[in-house]
Amino acid sequence: MLSALDGYLIVVAALVVYAVVLLLLHRRGLLGPDRALSLLGPALMMKTRLGLSLLDRAGRFRRAWSRLSDLGILLAGVAMALVVGVLLLDSVVVLSVPASAAPQPSEALGIPGINPIIPLGYGVAALVVGIVLHELMHGVIARSQGIKVRSVGVLWFVIPVGAFVEPDEEEMSSAPRRKRARVAAAGVLANFALTVVFFLLLAALVSSSVAPNANGVGVAEVLPGFPASNVSLAAGDIITSVNGTPTPTYAALTDALALTHPNETVMLDYYDTATGRSVATPVTLTDAASYTHVPADASRGFLGFSATLLTPEQLKGVLVNPWVVGGGAVTGAILWIVLPLASLEPVQGTSMGFFHLTGPLAALGTGGFWLLANLLFWLAWMNVLLGLSNALPLIPLDGGLLFRDFASWVGAKLHRTWTPERAEKFGGSAAWASSGLVLFLLVWQFVGPRL
């Protein structure tokens, strides 16, 4: 098995080889803005004109694409306001966050393998799909607005990281603001549309094929040395009742244990994942203060386990219909987004034991089914991330281009005597100012608590 040091050495070696390849291409005259190979920052663009005719054919439905991309402008504007609002709120909240609880810089990057909550395999697959379709939508909308696309291609940074569409810069610059805005918002529209598609596919898959093994509270961990470890209770089991009181939710379990006392023997009912059967066993509780070290807890009975954030029933509900399970659309959406933070997505290991499969897709087997379901979740999740990130008013993101044109339009409306060039200059200055603000707010989340 590779050690962490081996992993870092492999990454460094890959970067060195990549840099050497770029240097050789440059020396041979194969790398440049007018060549099939060029650089976008440190990334290698491999350009081709293959596929341009497909963009032309897809973009010929001009009226339909124009209406759809107008919706994209609205969605991008809403997403921009939402994300900036959250960043502004966070800038105040971080002042009360201790340095020990401050987020790590790796958490700011939505890059699989670097961000600790994004799994490498699912994350890379979802990121590539999201970026490729994001860029293709830019190309389709550009052609629908009569703007030439010079090339399409693959973007490399050591490995393929996505695709790109290269519109004609002169035609983009001379196009009316509304058309430019449609092209800029196209990628955000594509990502949000893909989120809906993959979410619906996942919901249909889970609703028709997944059934919790029992209605109760999922066990995430059994604490060694406490009563729960003295019986066969293990991670992946489901507690269904205490002393005959059903525990379909964590609140119900907490209420049932609140009626108990230290050294009291209670009857614990749970579903044993290892044997696939329900178990009823007596267990003698200890006092909660032995774990919490809070004197007031000395009179409360304590079992000694940690529960999952959501019960198996709730987890299935969030994957299928989050706005109902979560008690509202906003709460449900938040629960769906934070599943990776709660170690409930991808569904694997312990959490797979909470369910059994039904219907025709059970033929895939547990591993095959959850591989497909997890992939659909991350395809939806990463497209949400891409859509929201690209909506930021940050140059050169789509949101930065939209904000620039919006600021130009506002400036021209407020100052009727301005020339088009003066309005464009104002828009550019406003976009760079918003970029500076966004960068400050992003960095502040990590720096603020540590000051």
Secondary structure by P-SEA (a helix, b strand, c coil): cccaaaaaaaaaaaaaaaaaaaaaaaaaccccccccbbbcccbbbbccccaaaaaaaaacaaaaaaaaaaaaaaaaaaaaaaaaaaaaaaaaaacccccccccccccccccccccccccaaaaaaaaaaaaaaaaaaaaaaaaaacccccccbbbbcccccbbbbbccaaaaaaccaaaaaaaaaaaaaaaaaaaaaaaaaaaaaaaacccccccbbbbccccccccccccccccccccccccccccccaaaaaaaaaaccccbbbbbbbbbccccbbbbbbbbbccccccccccccccbbbcccccccccaaaaaaaacccccccccaaaaaaaaaacccccccccccccccccccccccccccaaaaaaaaaaaaaaaaaaaaaaaaaaccccccaaaaaaaaaaaaaaaaacccccaaaaaaaaaaaaaaaaaaaaaaaaaaaaaaac
